[in-house]
Amino acid sequence: MGVLTYTDEHTSPVIPSKIFKASILDLHNSMPKLYPDAITSIKFIKGDDGVGSIK
């Protein structure tokens, strides 16, 4: 058994805070749009979309 490590680096004209917001905070909105055949919706099962909420 071996370990495989992969590192990739990209540059983007988008500021880091917008990338974070889109990839982490708004993921529940973008995933159903990006993969409509695989994901129909993401719902919060506990919490109010704040810290400690469970999706």
N, C-alpha and C positions, 0 to 999 in steps of 0.2 A: 504494500500500500504506500502511496506517495502523497505528497502535498503539492498542489498546484496553486501558484499565486499569479494573479493577473492585475496589472495596474494600467490604467488608461487616463489620459489627461486631455481635456478639451478646453478651448477658449470660447467665450460667448459674449455677445454684445449686451446681454441681459444682466442686470445687476444681481448680485448674490441673494439679496433679500427677496426679490421677486421669484427667483428659482426656488428658494426654500418654501415660500408661500404656496407656489403652484405644486411642488412635489410632496410637501408634507401636510400643510394646513388645509389645502383645497383638494386633496387627493380623492375624497369621497364624491366630489362633483365631477372631476375629470375622468376618472376610471370608467364609469359607465358610458361616457362619450367616446373614449378611445377604444374600448372593447365591448361594443354593444351586444355581440353574440355570446360573450362569456360572462359579463357582469351586467345585471339589469339594474341593481341599485345597491347602495351601501347605506345602512341605517345605524343610528346610534342606539345601542341596547342599554347603555347606562350613562347618565350624565347629560350635560346641557351644551355640549360642544366646547367645553372648557378644559382646563387641566384635569387629568384623571378620567376623562370620558373614554368609554370603550365603544369602538365601532364594530 
